[in-house]
Amino acid sequence: MPQNSVRGQGRGTFSGVEPALGRGRTDSPSEGAGPKGAEPKGSGPKGAGQHGRRRPRRGHRVLRWSATTLAVLILGTAGAGYLYYQHLNGNIEKGERSSGDSKANKAAPNAAGQTPLNILLIGSDSRSSDENVKLGGSKDTRGNPPLGDVQMLIHLSADRKSAAVVSIPRDTRVDIPKCKDPKTGATYPATNDIINTSLARGGAGCTLATWQNLTGVYIDHWMTIDFAGVVSMADAIGGVEVCVKQNVWDRPMPGVPGGSGLKMTAGRKDVKGKQALQWLRTRHAFYSDLGRAKAQHMYMNSMIRTLKKQNVFTDTGRLMKLAEAATKSLTVSEEVGSVKKLYDLGMQLKSVPADRITMTTLPTVEDDQNRNHLVPDRAGAEKMWQMLRDDVPFDDKGTPSEKKKSAEERVSKDPAAADDQIGVLVRNATRSTTLGPVSGRAGAISGLLVQKGFARASADTSAALAEERTVVRFPSADLEGDAQRVAKSLGIPLSSVKRSTDVSGVTVVVGADWRSGTTYPKQSSPKAGDLPSNADEMNGADSDQCMDVYKRYRW
């Protein structure tokens, strides 16, 4: 809806888990995409793929790796000679960063001028190459649209002293925005579906936009890696230690076909090559997708510790082998599609100590629309997203200054106009994945603003949007003071005032956190390390982790 002709336009208008088996899940090579409510086609980390621009011979991509380590592996290669540098550049495949509608914007710099860095890791179950069909099976799904089975967000703090990783289970139902596939030009309307389908609706860029809308976190880059890349990288590293409490054999069972094929005895063991891939694909023996995420986190942490111990950067031959394997395996968003840019990225990532890396899984609950699916646990999920948005460390090992409760609120230097001269549009965005919209919220809040003296406030009467948190958006720097004045009058924190090119004037977006009343509910600021109890956190320095094996898969 167009913004009213008010002062705004005159000043500028522009930016411990229950077994999944009991819930009807399978991991068969022949799984098909059934109707809504059935296991989606090819869902399970069996194939490899990426839905952006790529050489035809390469398969779709699948993540089974730590972006932190992948970037570190490439460090130092720029000095190996121009031709070799160009060769490595030629290995890297690239795709469009974002291909969907998204309103997230970069965080404002802190007092030192630093901003957080966010990288999305995406995996696909596609079978678009002989190599990946061989490793992942399921020939009958070859050529089907890829599904993003593994999705993890790496958040590097603004001061580069801590890192957080959040996984979202593939069957989590979320809002997926309108996306355009950069390869085919096909446009997909917005929908509400499980998150792994986003990859088939516009490639990795659509998955990125989905995450941005879900979290409110601006994501700088995405990276993917395929099955074959996992195997070659695991071999190049020479093995990563993992642990199971009982003998495990993830194999087909009556009524539950498929399985990764992982077979190993109880205790600790270094896995590499195909066995490393099997470890990362195993979910039945680890109870569920949530258990699989935990096993992947264990592997990633162990891999990081292993690389820190190895003499990688002084052993030229070893470094070149790792750089070759990494660049052949990577597909990245185009803005980091060179060795130099990956080198710069690695320099930022490599210095985080293991004990300041925290692996987590999004808190979820069973979907009341389909018990085979999940939805975000609203309170826990929003707390986690707020920590990321406000750059609050997931661990409590920082100095007192690093443990600040939330991001500093920057007061605009732009003076606000008189209240009755500020044009304000109010939108209803109270719908969420788990809750329906509350009618009349835009009218109620715009009426409140009029009572407070904002005579030019009006309600947007279009259909309700979906946003978890109430925000005040403004299009240009000269309206920041006005936006902050509106937020202050409503009791909305200044950290929720955001610049956005999606609005033409000051716009209040009433989110799912303000579903009733005219007093904005106070939001508690999370402290460092104060994660939700169901985030399944794992510290990067914890080498004592060991996976429990579901009884049916012991031998």
N, C-alpha and C positions, 0 to 999 in steps of 0.2 A: 504494500500500500504506500503510495507516495507520502512523503513527509509534508506536513502543513507548511505553508509559506510563512516562515517566522524568522526570528533573528538567526537561527541556525543556518539557513540557506544563504543568508546575506553575507555570512562570514566564511563560507567555504563548504562545499559538499563533496566529499570524496567517499583505508584498511584497518589327621587320621581319618580315612575316607572310606565310605561304604563301597563295596565292589560294584563296578559298573555292570558286571555280568547280570546282576539282579535287576538291572534297568533295561535289559534288552539290547546292550551294545555288542557289536561284533568287530572283528578286525580282519575279515576275510579278504584275500586277494581279489575275490569276485564280488565284493560289496558293490551295490549299485545305488544310484541316487533315486530314492523312492519319493513318494509324496511327502508333504510336510508332516513331520512327526516320525518318519522312518529314518534310519541311518542314511545320511547323504551319500551320494555316489562317490566312491573312492575316498570317503572320509577316513582318515588314518594316515599316518606318515609313511606312505609306502612308495611314493614316487617323487619326482623332482620337477620343479618347474617355476617359471616366473613369467608373468603376463605382460611384460614391457617389451621394448625393442630388444632384439637379440639375433644372433646368427641362427639360421634355420637348423644347423646341426646340433645346437645346444638344446638340451631339454629344459622344461620348466624347472624352476628352482625350489629347493626345500631347505629350510634352515635346520641345522642341527649343530650349531656352533656358536661360540661367543664372539660378538662383534668386537669387543674389546681386544681379544687375542688376535682375531683376524687382522685388525689394523696394525697391531704391534708386529705381526709377522713380516710386514712389508717394510718396516723401518730399515733405513740404510741402503736400500736398493738404488736410490737415485745416484749414488756415487759409483755404480758398477759400469758406467760407460753409457754414452748416448744411445748406441744401437740397442743395447740390452734394455735400457730404460724405455725406449720406444717399443721394444718387443713386449715388455710387461704391460705397457699401456694398451697395446693391441689385444692382450689377453682379457682385459676387463670389459664386461658387457654393461650397458647402461640403460636406464629407463626413466620415464617421466616421474618427477618427485610426487606430485599430487594430481589426481585425475577426478576428484570429486568435490562437491560443495562442502566447504568447511569454513568456520568462523574463528578458528584459533589463531592467535597472533603471538609473535615472539615476546618472551618475558622482558620487562624493562631491566636494564643493567643495574647491578648493585652499586654500592658506593665506589667500588674499585673499577667500575666499567665492565664487569664480567657478566655473562649470561650463561644459563645452563645449556647443555648440549643433550639433545634427545635423538636416539637412533632406534628405528623400528626394524626388527628382524622378522622375516616372513618365510614360511615354508609352504610348499605346495605338494599335493599328492598326485600331480599329473604324470601320465605315462606317455610322454611325447618323444622319447628317444629309445633306441634299442638298449642303450647302456642302463638307463633308468628302469626300463621294463625288466631287465635282467636282475637288477638289484631289488626292485620293489614288487615284481610280479604283476598280476592283474592285467593281462594283455587285453581283456575285453573292455577295459576302461580307456584304452589308448585313444587320444584325440578328444576326449571329453574336456569341457572347461575345467580349469584347475581350481582346487579348493585349498585355502590357506590353513592347513592343519596346525601349524605351530606359529605362534605370534608372541613376540616378546619385545618389550620396550626397555631400552637401556637409557637411564638418566644419569648424566654426569653433572655433578653439582657445579655451580657457577665458579666456585673457588678451586675446582678440580681436585678436591681432597677426598671425595666420597663418590660412590656410584650405587645405583639401585637398578634392579631388574624386575619387571613385572610381566608375568605370563598370563594370558587369557586362554582358558580351555576352548577348544575349537567349537564346541556345541553350545556356546553361550549366546543367547538371543539378545540382539541389540538393534538399534536403529542404524540402517545403512543409508548414506545420503545418495542423492542423484550423482551418477558418475558417467564419464565418457571414456571408453576404451581407447587409449592413444594409438593402439595398433590397428584396430578395425574401424574406428570412428563410430562404433555403435554407442548409443546413449541408453542408460539404464535408469529408470525412475527410482526415487527413494522407496525403501521398503523396510520391513521389520523382519529379521531372519537371523539365523545363527551366523556368527561372525566369520566362519571359514568360507562362506559363500561370497564374501566381499571381493575376493581375489578374482572371481569369475565375472565380476561386474565392472571391470575397468582396471584390472591389473593391480600391482602393488600400490599404485597411487590411490586407488579407491580404498584399499585397506588402511592406508595412512590417514585418509580423510575420515574414515569411520572411527579410528582411534582418536583423532583430534576432537571430533564432536562428542565422543563418549567421555573423554577425560578433561577437555578444556586445555590440554597441553599442546603447545606447538611442537611438531616433530620435524627436526632438521633434515634427516636423511633416512632412507631405508636401505637394507642390505639383504641379500639372499645367497644361499649356497645349495648345491644339489647333492644327491646321494653319492655320486661318484666323487665329488669334491670332498665329502666327509671321509670317505675311505682313503683317498690320497693324502689328505691332511693328517689323518690319524696315523698313517704310516710314516709321514714325514716327521711327525713329533716323536714317534717311537713308542707310543703307548701312554695311556692315561689310566690312573688307578681308580677303580670303582669297587663297590662292596655290596654283597648280599648276605643276609643272615641265614638263609637256607639254600640248599641246592635249587637252582631255577632252570626250568625248561619251558619257554613260552611257545607252545605248540597248539595245533588244532585240538579242540575238545568237542565231544558230542553236543550239538546245538550251538557251538561257538567256533566256527571255522577261522582259519587264518592264524595269526601270531607272527612274531618277529623271527622265531627260530633261535633266540638266545638260549644257550645251554652252558651253564657254568656251575662249579661247585661253590659251596658256602665260603665266605671269607673275602679277602682282598685280592684283586687281580688286576694286572695291567691289560687293558683291551686296546686293540688297534685294528685298522682295516675294517673288514666286513663285520667283525664282532663288535667293534665300536658302533657301527651303524645299527646293528641289532639291539644293542643296549639302548640307544636313543629312540628306537621305535617301539620298545616294549611298553605295553600298557596293561594287558590282561593280567600278567603275572604280578604287576605292581598295583592291582586293584582297579585302576581307572585312569582317565586322562589326567586327573589331578596327581595321581601317583607317578605317572609318566613325566609330568612337569618337574616333580621333585627329583626324579632320577636324572633328568637333563640338567637341572641346576647342580646336582652333585658332580656330574661329568664336567660341566663348564668351570666350576670352581677348581676342581682337581687339575684341569688342563691349564688354567691360569697359573696355579702354583707350580706345575711342572715346567712351564716355559720360563717362569721367573728363576727357577733353579738351574736351567740349562744354559750353556755357554753359547746362546744363539747368536748374539750380535758381534762376537769376535771370531766366529767360525764362518769364514766366507762361503765355503762350500755348502754348509748346512743352511745358512741364511738364504742363499740363492735357491736351494731346493724348496725351502718353505715359501719363498716369495713366488716362485713359479707355480707351486701348487695353489697358493692362495689366490693369485690373480686369475688363474684359469677357472677357479671355482666360484669366484664372486660375480654377482650381478648387483649393481649399486644404482642409486638415484643419480641422475646425470650431473648434479652439481658437485659430486665428489668422485667423478669418473676418471681420475688419473692417479698415477703412482704418487705424484707430488702432493695432491690433495689428501690422499689416503695416508701419506707420510705425516702431513701436518695433523691429521686427525689422530693418528697413532701417538704422536708426541703428547697430545692432550690426554689420551686414555691410559698410557702405559704407567704413569706415575702413581696411580691410585693403589695403595697397599691392599693386600688381600683382606685384611680384617676390616676394611672400610667398604667392602663390596657386599651388598645384601640382595639375595635372590628371594623373590616372593611370587605368589600366585594370587590373582584377583579373588577376593572373597565372593563366593557365589552361593546360591540356594537353588533347589530344584524348581524348574519352571512349572507353574501350575497349569500351563497350556499343553505341556508335553513332558512327561517325567523322564524322557531320555535326554532332555535338554536342561540347560542351566540359565539363570538370569543373575545379574550382579546383585549381591547382598547390598542393598542401597546404602545403608549407613556405613558399612565397612568400606565399600568401594569409594564412596564420596570422600571419606577420610583419607584414603590412600591417594586419590587424585588431588586433593587439596595439598597434601605433603609435596607432591611433585610440582604442582603449580607454584607453591610458595617456596620451593627449593629447601624443604625441611629434610635433613638427613634421615634415612631409614635406620641408621644405627645411632648409638648414643656414645660413640667413642671420640667425638670431636672435642675441641676446646670449648669453653663456655661461650665464646663469641660465635662459634659455629652452631651452637645449640639453640639459637634464637628461635622463638616460637613461630614466627612467620616472616615473610618478606617485609622489608621496610616499606611503609606507605609513602610514596613520593607525592608531595603536594605541588600541584601545577603552579607555575609562575604566571600563567595566563589568568588575568582577573575575570571573575564571572560577571555576567551582565546582571541587571536587576531581575529578580525572580519572574516578574510579569512579562519580561521580554525574552525569556528562554523558551524556545519551542521544544516540546517533549512528546514523543510518541511512545505509548506503552503497549507492549505485546504480551500475549498470554502464551507461555511456554511451559505450562505446568504438567503436560503429559510426559511420562517417562516410560522406560521399558516395562516396569512393573505396575505403574499407576496410570489410570486414564486422566484426561484433562479435567480441570475444574472450570466450569463455565463462569463467565463474568469477571474474571480476575483483572483483565486489562481495564475494564470499566471501573472497577473498584479502586484500583491504584491511581488511575488517571484522575478520578474524582477526588481522591485524597490529595493529590498534588495541587489541584485547583483550589481546594480548601486551604492549602498551605501558601497560596499566593502565586502559583505557577499557572497563570490564567490561560496560557496557550498549550496546556497539556491536553492530549486527546488519546483515545483508545483505538488501537488497530482492531478492526472487526473481522479480520480474516481468520482462517482456521488456526487452532491452537498448535503451537510448535512444541518441541521437546528439548528441554535443557534442564540439567540437574540443578544448576546453581543460578540464582538471580544475578544478572550483570547489568551494568549501564555502559552502553557503547556510544562512541562518538567517532566521526569520520576524519577529523583533521585537528592539528595541534591547537588551532585557535578556538576550538570548542571544548578543550579538555577542562578548563576552569568551570565552564557551564555544567559539564557532565559531573564533575566532582561536587558541585553545589547541589545538584539534584540528588546524588547519592547520599550526601550528608543529611539532606532534609528527610530522607527515607530511612536513615540508619544503616545504609548499605556500606560496607567497608570500602575504602579507596582502592584496595587490592582487587576489587571486583569492577573497577572502572577500566574499560579496555578500548583501545583504538581499533577501528574496524572499517574496512572499505565496503562492508555489506549494509551500511546504514547511510542515510543522507542527512542525518541530524542527530541530536541527542535522543537515544532510544533506551527505555527501560524494558528489559526482558525479564518478566516474572517467571522464575523457574520452579521446579518441583519442590524446592526447599521452602517455598512460601505459598502454600496452597490455601491458606485461610487467614483472615484478620487483616488489619491495616498496620500492624507493628511488625517490622521485619525481625524474624527470629534470630537471636544472637547466635553466632557461629563460634564455637570454641576453636582455638588455634592449637593444632597438634604440636606436641613437643618432639624433639629428635628421638628416634627410636620407638616412639609410641604408635606402633603399627596395630591394626586390628588383630584380634586374637586368632582369626581364621585366615590369616595371610600366609601361613605355612612358610615362615621366613627361614632362611639358611645363610649363615655368615660365610664369606669367602675363605676365611682361615680355618673353618671347622673341618678337620680331616677325619673326624670320628663318625661321620654319617654312614649309615648302612641301610640298605633297602630291605624291608620286610616283604616276603614272597607270599602271595595268595596260595592257600593250601593246595588247591587243585593243580597248581603248576610247580609243585615241588617233586623231586625225584630222589 
